[in-house]
């Protein structure tokens, strides 16, 4: 039983730390537009940032 007590104390400490982090993060978003933050998160998750355009190496040359 003493081993399980130390595990539970460790888990409770981790939960408290996670809740503290969530509270601090939530306070940062009080001054911003929550919909803009949500849309930015969704768009970054669905479509990650693309690099600069590079034409294919075997592309035909442009003629004018």
mmCIF file of the N, C-alpha and C atoms, coordinates in Angstrom:
data_MODEL
# 
_entry.id   MODEL 
# 
loop_
_atom_site.group_PDB 
_atom_site.id 
_atom_site.type_symbol 
_atom_site.label_atom_id 
_atom_site.label_alt_id 
_atom_site.label_comp_id 
_atom_site.label_asym_id 
_atom_site.label_entity_id 
_atom_site.label_seq_id 
_atom_site.pdbx_PDB_ins_code 
_atom_site.Cartn_x 
_atom_site.Cartn_y 
_atom_site.Cartn_z 
_atom_site.occupancy 
_atom_site.B_iso_or_equiv 
_atom_site.pdbx_formal_charge 
_atom_site.auth_seq_id 
_atom_site.auth_comp_id 
_atom_site.auth_asym_id 
_atom_site.auth_atom_id 
_atom_site.pdbx_PDB_model_num 
ATOM 1   N N  . UNK A 1 1  ? 0.798   -1.207 0.000   1.00 0.00 ? 1  UNK A N  1 
ATOM 2   C CA . UNK A 1 1  ? 0.000   0.000  0.000   1.00 0.00 ? 1  UNK A CA 1 
ATOM 3   C C  . UNK A 1 1  ? 0.844   1.276  0.000   1.00 0.00 ? 1  UNK A C  1 
ATOM 4   N N  . UNK A 1 2  ? 1.990   1.318  0.682   1.00 0.00 ? 2  UNK A N  1 
ATOM 5   C CA . UNK A 1 2  ? 2.785   2.556  0.656   1.00 0.00 ? 2  UNK A CA 1 
ATOM 6   C C  . UNK A 1 2  ? 3.249   2.911  -0.747  1.00 0.00 ? 2  UNK A C  1 
ATOM 7   N N  . UNK A 1 3  ? 3.523   1.925  -1.604  1.00 0.00 ? 3  UNK A N  1 
ATOM 8   C CA . UNK A 1 3  ? 3.932   2.202  -2.976  1.00 0.00 ? 3  UNK A CA 1 
ATOM 9   C C  . UNK A 1 3  ? 2.819   2.863  -3.773  1.00 0.00 ? 3  UNK A C  1 
ATOM 10  N N  . UNK A 1 4  ? 1.595   2.400  -3.546  1.00 0.00 ? 4  UNK A N  1 
ATOM 11  C CA . UNK A 1 4  ? 0.446   2.973  -4.257  1.00 0.00 ? 4  UNK A CA 1 
ATOM 12  C C  . UNK A 1 4  ? 0.153   4.387  -3.783  1.00 0.00 ? 4  UNK A C  1 
ATOM 13  N N  . UNK A 1 5  ? 0.428   4.658  -2.534  1.00 0.00 ? 5  UNK A N  1 
ATOM 14  C CA . UNK A 1 5  ? 0.218   6.005  -1.995  1.00 0.00 ? 5  UNK A CA 1 
ATOM 15  C C  . UNK A 1 5  ? 1.147   6.998  -2.680  1.00 0.00 ? 5  UNK A C  1 
ATOM 16  N N  . UNK A 1 6  ? 2.392   6.608  -2.864  1.00 0.00 ? 6  UNK A N  1 
ATOM 17  C CA . UNK A 1 6  ? 3.341   7.520  -3.518  1.00 0.00 ? 6  UNK A CA 1 
ATOM 18  C C  . UNK A 1 6  ? 2.967   7.737  -4.979  1.00 0.00 ? 6  UNK A C  1 
ATOM 19  N N  . UNK A 1 7  ? 2.450   6.708  -5.632  1.00 0.00 ? 7  UNK A N  1 
ATOM 20  C CA . UNK A 1 7  ? 2.006   6.859  -7.029  1.00 0.00 ? 7  UNK A CA 1 
ATOM 21  C C  . UNK A 1 7  ? 0.825   7.826  -7.101  1.00 0.00 ? 7  UNK A C  1 
ATOM 22  N N  . UNK A 1 8  ? -0.137  7.664  -6.183  1.00 0.00 ? 8  UNK A N  1 
ATOM 23  C CA . UNK A 1 8  ? -1.294  8.567  -6.172  1.00 0.00 ? 8  UNK A CA 1 
ATOM 24  C C  . UNK A 1 8  ? -0.880  10.006 -5.891  1.00 0.00 ? 8  UNK A C  1 
ATOM 25  N N  . UNK A 1 9  ? 0.035   10.201 -4.963  1.00 0.00 ? 9  UNK A N  1 
ATOM 26  C CA . UNK A 1 9  ? 0.503   11.559 -4.671  1.00 0.00 ? 9  UNK A CA 1 
ATOM 27  C C  . UNK A 1 9  ? 1.175   12.172 -5.896  1.00 0.00 ? 9  UNK A C  1 
ATOM 28  N N  . UNK A 1 10 ? 1.929   11.363 -6.627  1.00 0.00 ? 10 UNK A N  1 
ATOM 29  C CA . UNK A 1 10 ? 2.588   11.844 -7.835  1.00 0.00 ? 10 UNK A CA 1 
ATOM 30  C C  . UNK A 1 10 ? 1.559   12.203 -8.907  1.00 0.00 ? 10 UNK A C  1 
ATOM 31  N N  . UNK A 1 11 ? 0.546   11.361 -9.068  1.00 0.00 ? 11 UNK A N  1 
ATOM 32  C CA . UNK A 1 11 ? -0.501  11.651 -10.058 1.00 0.00 ? 11 UNK A CA 1 
ATOM 33  C C  . UNK A 1 11 ? -1.268  12.922 -9.708  1.00 0.00 ? 11 UNK A C  1 
ATOM 34  N N  . UNK A 1 12 ? -1.593  13.085 -8.431  1.00 0.00 ? 12 UNK A N  1 
ATOM 35  C CA . UNK A 1 12 ? -2.312  14.294 -8.005  1.00 0.00 ? 12 UNK A CA 1 
ATOM 36  C C  . UNK A 1 12 ? -1.455  15.542 -8.234  1.00 0.00 ? 12 UNK A C  1 
ATOM 37  N N  . UNK A 1 13 ? -0.172  15.447 -7.975  1.00 0.00 ? 13 UNK A N  1 
ATOM 38  C CA . UNK A 1 13 ? 0.722   16.581 -8.216  1.00 0.00 ? 13 UNK A CA 1 
ATOM 39  C C  . UNK A 1 13 ? 0.773   16.917 -9.707  1.00 0.00 ? 13 UNK A C  1 
ATOM 40  N N  . UNK A 1 14 ? 0.787   15.897 -10.569 1.00 0.00 ? 14 UNK A N  1 
ATOM 41  C CA . UNK A 1 14 ? 0.797   16.133 -12.008 1.00 0.00 ? 14 UNK A CA 1 
ATOM 42  C C  . UNK A 1 14 ? -0.505  16.780 -12.472 1.00 0.00 ? 14 UNK A C  1 
ATOM 43  N N  . UNK A 1 15 ? -1.620  16.338 -11.923 1.00 0.00 ? 15 UNK A N  1 
ATOM 44  C CA . UNK A 1 15 ? -2.913  16.925 -12.288 1.00 0.00 ? 15 UNK A CA 1 
ATOM 45  C C  . UNK A 1 15 ? -2.974  18.385 -11.864 1.00 0.00 ? 15 UNK A C  1 
ATOM 46  N N  . UNK A 1 16 ? -2.487  18.677 -10.660 1.00 0.00 ? 16 UNK A N  1 
ATOM 47  C CA . UNK A 1 16 ? -2.473  20.077 -10.199 1.00 0.00 ? 16 UNK A CA 1 
ATOM 48  C C  . UNK A 1 16 ? -1.605  20.947 -11.099 1.00 0.00 ? 16 UNK A C  1 
ATOM 49  N N  . UNK A 1 17 ? -0.458  20.427 -11.500 1.00 0.00 ? 17 UNK A N  1 
ATOM 50  C CA . UNK A 1 17 ? 0.426   21.187 -12.384 1.00 0.00 ? 17 UNK A CA 1 
ATOM 51  C C  . UNK A 1 17 ? -0.235  21.418 -13.738 1.00 0.00 ? 17 UNK A C  1 
ATOM 52  N N  . UNK A 1 18 ? -0.931  20.405 -14.250 1.00 0.00 ? 18 UNK A N  1 
ATOM 53  C CA . UNK A 1 18 ? -1.616  20.553 -15.540 1.00 0.00 ? 18 UNK A CA 1 
ATOM 54  C C  . UNK A 1 18 ? -2.738  21.578 -15.439 1.00 0.00 ? 18 UNK A C  1 
ATOM 55  N N  . UNK A 1 19 ? -3.488  21.557 -14.351 1.00 0.00 ? 19 UNK A N  1 
ATOM 56  C CA . UNK A 1 19 ? -4.560  22.542 -14.168 1.00 0.00 ? 19 UNK A CA 1 
ATOM 57  C C  . UNK A 1 19 ? -4.001  23.956 -14.043 1.00 0.00 ? 19 UNK A C  1 
ATOM 58  N N  . UNK A 1 20 ? -2.883  24.103 -13.365 1.00 0.00 ? 20 UNK A N  1 
ATOM 59  C CA . UNK A 1 20 ? -2.239  25.420 -13.253 1.00 0.00 ? 20 UNK A CA 1 
ATOM 60  C C  . UNK A 1 20 ? -1.805  25.931 -14.623 1.00 0.00 ? 20 UNK A C  1 
ATOM 61  N N  . UNK A 1 21 ? -1.234  25.035 -15.438 1.00 0.00 ? 21 UNK A N  1 
ATOM 62  C CA . UNK A 1 21 ? -0.817  25.420 -16.785 1.00 0.00 ? 21 UNK A CA 1 
ATOM 63  C C  . UNK A 1 21 ? -2.020  25.815 -17.635 1.00 0.00 ? 21 UNK A C  1 
ATOM 64  N N  . UNK A 1 22 ? -3.111  25.059 -17.517 1.00 0.00 ? 22 UNK A N  1 
ATOM 65  C CA . UNK A 1 22 ? -4.327  25.383 -18.267 1.00 0.00 ? 22 UNK A CA 1 
ATOM 66  C C  . UNK A 1 22 ? -4.881  26.734 -17.832 1.00 0.00 ? 22 UNK A C  1 
ATOM 67  N N  . UNK A 1 23 ? -4.840  27.017 -16.535 1.00 0.00 ? 23 UNK A N  1 
ATOM 68  C CA . UNK A 1 23 ? -5.328  28.302 -16.034 1.00 0.00 ? 23 UNK A CA 1 
ATOM 69  C C  . UNK A 1 23 ? -4.494  29.461 -16.575 1.00 0.00 ? 23 UNK A C  1 
ATOM 70  N N  . UNK A 1 24 ? -3.173  29.299 -16.575 1.00 0.00 ? 24 UNK A N  1 
ATOM 71  C CA . UNK A 1 24 ? -2.298  30.357 -17.091 1.00 0.00 ? 24 UNK A CA 1 
ATOM 72  C C  . UNK A 1 24 ? -2.495  30.564 -18.588 1.00 0.00 ? 24 UNK A C  1 
ATOM 73  N N  . UNK A 1 25 ? -2.675  29.481 -19.313 1.00 0.00 ? 25 UNK A N  1 
ATOM 74  C CA . UNK A 1 25 ? -2.895  29.585 -20.757 1.00 0.00 ? 25 UNK A CA 1 
ATOM 75  C C  . UNK A 1 25 ? -4.221  30.267 -21.050 1.00 0.00 ? 25 UNK A C  1 
ATOM 76  N N  . UNK A 1 26 ? -5.258  29.912 -20.307 1.00 0.00 ? 26 UNK A N  1 
ATOM 77  C CA . UNK A 1 26 ? -6.578  30.520 -20.517 1.00 0.00 ? 26 UNK A CA 1 
ATOM 78  C C  . UNK A 1 26 ? -6.539  32.025 -20.252 1.00 0.00 ? 26 UNK A C  1 
ATOM 79  N N  . UNK A 1 27 ? -5.758  32.452 -19.284 1.00 0.00 ? 27 UNK A N  1 
ATOM 80  C CA . UNK A 1 27 ? -5.664  33.877 -18.989 1.00 0.00 ? 27 UNK A CA 1 
ATOM 81  C C  . UNK A 1 27 ? -5.035  34.651 -20.140 1.00 0.00 ? 27 UNK A C  1 
ATOM 82  N N  . UNK A 1 28 ? -4.173  34.010 -20.904 1.00 0.00 ? 28 UNK A N  1 
ATOM 83  C CA . UNK A 1 28 ? -3.549  34.690 -22.042 1.00 0.00 ? 28 UNK A CA 1 
ATOM 84  C C  . UNK A 1 28 ? -4.553  34.951 -23.152 1.00 0.00 ? 28 UNK A C  1 
ATOM 85  N N  . UNK A 1 29 ? -5.565  34.106 -23.284 1.00 0.00 ? 29 UNK A N  1 
ATOM 86  C CA . UNK A 1 29 ? -6.530  34.237 -24.367 1.00 0.00 ? 29 UNK A CA 1 
ATOM 87  C C  . UNK A 1 29 ? -7.685  35.170 -24.035 1.00 0.00 ? 29 UNK A C  1 
ATOM 88  N N  . UNK A 1 30 ? -7.718  35.712 -22.838 1.00 0.00 ? 30 UNK A N  1 
ATOM 89  C CA . UNK A 1 30 ? -8.825  36.603 -22.477 1.00 0.00 ? 30 UNK A CA 1 
ATOM 90  C C  . UNK A 1 30 ? -8.785  37.911 -23.251 1.00 0.00 ? 30 UNK A C  1 
ATOM 91  N N  . UNK A 1 31 ? -7.629  38.329 -23.699 1.00 0.00 ? 31 UNK A N  1 
ATOM 92  C CA . UNK A 1 31 ? -7.531  39.596 -24.410 1.00 0.00 ? 31 UNK A CA 1 
ATOM 93  C C  . UNK A 1 31 ? -7.624  39.416 -25.921 1.00 0.00 ? 31 UNK A C  1 
ATOM 94  N N  . UNK A 1 32 ? -7.549  38.180 -26.411 1.00 0.00 ? 32 UNK A N  1 
ATOM 95  C CA . UNK A 1 32 ? -7.614  37.947 -27.845 1.00 0.00 ? 32 UNK A CA 1 
ATOM 96  C C  . UNK A 1 32 ? -8.994  37.437 -28.235 1.00 0.00 ? 32 UNK A C  1 
ATOM 97  N N  . UNK A 1 33 ? -9.241  37.408 -29.510 1.00 0.00 ? 33 UNK A N  1 
ATOM 98  C CA . UNK A 1 33 ? -10.504 36.913 -30.037 1.00 0.00 ? 33 UNK A CA 1 
ATOM 99  C C  . UNK A 1 33 ? -10.475 35.384 -30.019 1.00 0.00 ? 33 UNK A C  1 
ATOM 100 N N  . UNK A 1 34 ? -11.325 34.732 -29.223 1.00 0.00 ? 34 UNK A N  1 
ATOM 101 C CA . UNK A 1 34 ? -11.260 33.277 -29.123 1.00 0.00 ? 34 UNK A CA 1 
ATOM 102 C C  . UNK A 1 34 ? -11.567 32.575 -30.444 1.00 0.00 ? 34 UNK A C  1 
ATOM 103 N N  . UNK A 1 35 ? -12.433 33.146 -31.276 1.00 0.00 ? 35 UNK A N  1 
ATOM 104 C CA . UNK A 1 35 ? -12.750 32.519 -32.564 1.00 0.00 ? 35 UNK A CA 1 
ATOM 105 C C  . UNK A 1 35 ? -11.545 32.556 -33.489 1.00 0.00 ? 35 UNK A C  1 
ATOM 106 N N  . UNK A 1 36 ? -10.802 33.642 -33.470 1.00 0.00 ? 36 UNK A N  1 
ATOM 107 C CA . UNK A 1 36 ? -9.606  33.734 -34.310 1.00 0.00 ? 36 UNK A CA 1 
ATOM 108 C C  . UNK A 1 36 ? -8.567  32.713 -33.868 1.00 0.00 ? 36 UNK A C  1 
ATOM 109 N N  . UNK A 1 37 ? -8.412  32.544 -32.558 1.00 0.00 ? 37 UNK A N  1 
ATOM 110 C CA . UNK A 1 37 ? -7.458  31.558 -32.046 1.00 0.00 ? 37 UNK A CA 1 
ATOM 111 C C  . UNK A 1 37 ? -7.896  30.151 -32.446 1.00 0.00 ? 37 UNK A C  1 
ATOM 112 N N  . UNK A 1 38 ? -9.188  29.859 -32.311 1.00 0.00 ? 38 UNK A N  1 
ATOM 113 C CA . UNK A 1 38 ? -9.701  28.545 -32.688 1.00 0.00 ? 38 UNK A CA 1 
ATOM 114 C C  . UNK A 1 38 ? -9.511  28.276 -34.174 1.00 0.00 ? 38 UNK A C  1 
ATOM 115 N N  . UNK A 1 39 ? -9.827  29.250 -35.005 1.00 0.00 ? 39 UNK A N  1 
ATOM 116 C CA . UNK A 1 39 ? -9.694  29.066 -36.451 1.00 0.00 ? 39 UNK A CA 1 
ATOM 117 C C  . UNK A 1 39 ? -8.227  28.897 -36.851 1.00 0.00 ? 39 UNK A C  1 
ATOM 118 N N  . UNK A 1 40 ? -7.330  29.631 -36.213 1.00 0.00 ? 40 UNK A N  1 
ATOM 119 C CA . UNK A 1 40 ? -5.900  29.478 -36.495 1.00 0.00 ? 40 UNK A CA 1 
ATOM 120 C C  . UNK A 1 40 ? -5.444  28.068 -36.135 1.00 0.00 ? 40 UNK A C  1 
ATOM 121 N N  . UNK A 1 41 ? -5.880  27.574 -34.976 1.00 0.00 ? 41 UNK A N  1 
ATOM 122 C CA . UNK A 1 41 ? -5.502  26.222 -34.543 1.00 0.00 ? 41 UNK A CA 1 
ATOM 123 C C  . UNK A 1 41 ? -6.031  25.170 -35.515 1.00 0.00 ? 41 UNK A C  1 
ATOM 124 N N  . UNK A 1 42 ? -7.293  25.300 -35.900 1.00 0.00 ? 42 UNK A N  1 
ATOM 125 C CA . UNK A 1 42 ? -7.887  24.318 -36.814 1.00 0.00 ? 42 UNK A CA 1 
ATOM 126 C C  . UNK A 1 42 ? -7.196  24.352 -38.159 1.00 0.00 ? 42 UNK A C  1 
ATOM 127 N N  . UNK A 1 43 ? -6.953  25.530 -38.688 1.00 0.00 ? 43 UNK A N  1 
ATOM 128 C CA . UNK A 1 43 ? -6.315  25.614 -40.006 1.00 0.00 ? 43 UNK A CA 1 
ATOM 129 C C  . UNK A 1 43 ? -4.880  25.108 -39.968 1.00 0.00 ? 43 UNK A C  1 
ATOM 130 N N  . UNK A 1 44 ? -4.164  25.378 -38.885 1.00 0.00 ? 44 UNK A N  1 
ATOM 131 C CA . UNK A 1 44 ? -2.797  24.863 -38.765 1.00 0.00 ? 44 UNK A CA 1 
ATOM 132 C C  . UNK A 1 44 ? -2.776  23.354 -38.609 1.00 0.00 ? 44 UNK A C  1 
ATOM 133 N N  . UNK A 1 45 ? -3.803  22.807 -37.984 1.00 0.00 ? 45 UNK A N  1 
ATOM 134 C CA . UNK A 1 45 ? -3.877  21.361 -37.799 1.00 0.00 ? 45 UNK A CA 1 
ATOM 135 C C  . UNK A 1 45 ? -4.251  20.649 -39.092 1.00 0.00 ? 45 UNK A C  1 
ATOM 136 N N  . UNK A 1 46 ? -5.214  21.208 -39.814 1.00 0.00 ? 46 UNK A N  1 
ATOM 137 C CA . UNK A 1 46 ? -5.697  20.561 -41.037 1.00 0.00 ? 46 UNK A CA 1 
ATOM 138 C C  . UNK A 1 46 ? -4.719  20.759 -42.182 1.00 0.00 ? 46 UNK A C  1 
ATOM 139 N N  . UNK A 1 47 ? -4.268  21.979 -42.377 1.00 0.00 ? 47 UNK A N  1 
ATOM 140 C CA . UNK A 1 47 ? -3.383  22.297 -43.500 1.00 0.00 ? 47 UNK A CA 1 
ATOM 141 C C  . UNK A 1 47 ? -2.102  22.912 -42.960 1.00 0.00 ? 47 UNK A C  1 
ATOM 142 N N  . UNK A 1 48 ? -1.088  22.103 -42.729 1.00 0.00 ? 48 UNK A N  1 
ATOM 143 C CA . UNK A 1 48 ? 0.164   22.670 -42.212 1.00 0.00 ? 48 UNK A CA 1 
ATOM 144 C C  . UNK A 1 48 ? 0.771   23.662 -43.203 1.00 0.00 ? 48 UNK A C  1 
ATOM 145 N N  . UNK A 1 49 ? 1.652   24.462 -42.696 1.00 0.00 ? 49 UNK A N  1 
ATOM 146 C CA . UNK A 1 49 ? 2.277   25.512 -43.499 1.00 0.00 ? 49 UNK A CA 1 
ATOM 147 C C  . UNK A 1 49 ? 3.024   24.916 -44.687 1.00 0.00 ? 49 UNK A C  1 
ATOM 148 N N  . UNK A 1 50 ? 2.770   25.466 -45.841 1.00 0.00 ? 50 UNK A N  1 
ATOM 149 C CA . UNK A 1 50 ? 3.445   25.023 -47.052 1.00 0.00 ? 50 UNK A CA 1 
ATOM 150 C C  . UNK A 1 50 ? 4.689   25.872 -47.269 1.00 0.00 ? 50 UNK A C  1 
ATOM 151 N N  . UNK A 1 51 ? 5.699   25.274 -47.833 1.00 0.00 ? 51 UNK A N  1 
ATOM 152 C CA . UNK A 1 51 ? 6.925   25.999 -48.127 1.00 0.00 ? 51 UNK A CA 1 
ATOM 153 C C  . UNK A 1 51 ? 6.762   26.863 -49.367 1.00 0.00 ? 51 UNK A C  1 
ATOM 154 N N  . UNK A 1 52 ? 7.802   27.589 -49.750 1.00 0.00 ? 52 UNK A N  1 
ATOM 155 C CA . UNK A 1 52 ? 7.711   28.433 -50.943 1.00 0.00 ? 52 UNK A CA 1 
ATOM 156 C C  . UNK A 1 52 ? 7.547   27.571 -52.204 1.00 0.00 ? 52 UNK A C  1 
ATOM 157 N N  . UNK A 1 53 ? 6.913   28.152 -53.213 1.00 0.00 ? 53 UNK A N  1 
ATOM 158 C CA . UNK A 1 53 ? 6.679   27.445 -54.469 1.00 0.00 ? 53 UNK A CA 1 
ATOM 159 C C  . UNK A 1 53 ? 7.996   27.209 -55.192 1.00 0.00 ? 53 UNK A C  1 
ATOM 160 N N  . UNK A 1 54 ? 8.180   25.998 -55.650 1.00 0.00 ? 54 UNK A N  1 
ATOM 161 C CA . UNK A 1 54 ? 9.348   25.644 -56.464 1.00 0.00 ? 54 UNK A CA 1 
ATOM 162 C C  . UNK A 1 54 ? 8.851   24.861 -57.667 1.00 0.00 ? 54 UNK A C  1 
ATOM 163 N N  . UNK A 1 55 ? 9.095   25.353 -58.871 1.00 0.00 ? 55 UNK A N  1 
ATOM 164 C CA . UNK A 1 55 ? 8.652   24.620 -60.067 1.00 0.00 ? 55 UNK A CA 1 
ATOM 165 C C  . UNK A 1 55 ? 9.371   23.288 -60.153 1.00 0.00 ? 55 UNK A C  1 
ATOM 166 N N  . UNK A 1 56 ? 8.740   22.326 -60.769 1.00 0.00 ? 56 UNK A N  1 
ATOM 167 C CA . UNK A 1 56 ? 9.324   21.008 -60.925 1.00 0.00 ? 56 UNK A CA 1 
ATOM 168 C C  . UNK A 1 56 ? 10.599  21.087 -61.777 1.00 0.00 ? 56 UNK A C  1 
ATOM 169 N N  . UNK A 1 57 ? 11.527  20.214 -61.510 1.00 0.00 ? 57 UNK A N  1 
ATOM 170 C CA . UNK A 1 57 ? 12.794  20.214 -62.244 1.00 0.00 ? 57 UNK A CA 1 
ATOM 171 C C  . UNK A 1 57 ? 12.604  19.844 -63.721 1.00 0.00 ? 57 UNK A C  1 
ATOM 172 N N  . UNK A 1 58 ? 11.591  19.036 -64.005 1.00 0.00 ? 58 UNK A N  1 
ATOM 173 C CA . UNK A 1 58 ? 11.362  18.600 -65.377 1.00 0.00 ? 58 UNK A CA 1 
ATOM 174 C C  . UNK A 1 58 ? 10.286  19.430 -66.091 1.00 0.00 ? 58 UNK A C  1 
ATOM 175 N N  . UNK A 1 59 ? 10.004  20.631 -65.595 1.00 0.00 ? 59 UNK A N  1 
ATOM 176 C CA . UNK A 1 59 ? 8.990   21.485 -66.197 1.00 0.00 ? 59 UNK A CA 1 
ATOM 177 C C  . UNK A 1 59 ? 9.480   22.039 -67.533 1.00 0.00 ? 59 UNK A C  1 
ATOM 178 N N  . UNK A 1 60 ? 8.546   22.296 -68.416 1.00 0.00 ? 60 UNK A N  1 
ATOM 179 C CA . UNK A 1 60 ? 8.893   22.862 -69.724 1.00 0.00 ? 60 UNK A CA 1 
ATOM 180 C C  . UNK A 1 60 ? 9.315   24.318 -69.554 1.00 0.00 ? 60 UNK A C  1 
ATOM 181 N N  . UNK A 1 61 ? 10.270  24.766 -70.358 1.00 0.00 ? 61 UNK A N  1 
ATOM 182 C CA . UNK A 1 61 ? 10.691  26.178 -70.251 1.00 0.00 ? 61 UNK A CA 1 
ATOM 183 C C  . UNK A 1 61 ? 9.577   27.112 -70.741 1.00 0.00 ? 61 UNK A C  1 
ATOM 184 N N  . UNK A 1 62 ? 9.559   28.288 -70.169 1.00 0.00 ? 62 UNK A N  1 
ATOM 185 C CA . UNK A 1 62 ? 8.556   29.282 -70.526 1.00 0.00 ? 62 UNK A CA 1 
ATOM 186 C C  . UNK A 1 62 ? 9.002   29.984 -71.793 1.00 0.00 ? 62 UNK A C  1 
ATOM 187 N N  . UNK A 1 63 ? 8.080   30.066 -72.733 1.00 0.00 ? 63 UNK A N  1 
ATOM 188 C CA . UNK A 1 63 ? 8.379   30.800 -73.969 1.00 0.00 ? 63 UNK A CA 1 
ATOM 189 C C  . UNK A 1 63 ? 7.407   31.957 -74.085 1.00 0.00 ? 63 UNK A C  1 
ATOM 190 N N  . UNK A 1 64 ? 7.844   33.041 -74.625 1.00 0.00 ? 64 UNK A N  1 
ATOM 191 C CA . UNK A 1 64 ? 6.996   34.218 -74.667 1.00 0.00 ? 64 UNK A CA 1 
ATOM 192 C C  . UNK A 1 64 ? 6.642   34.566 -76.006 1.00 0.00 ? 64 UNK A C  1 
# 
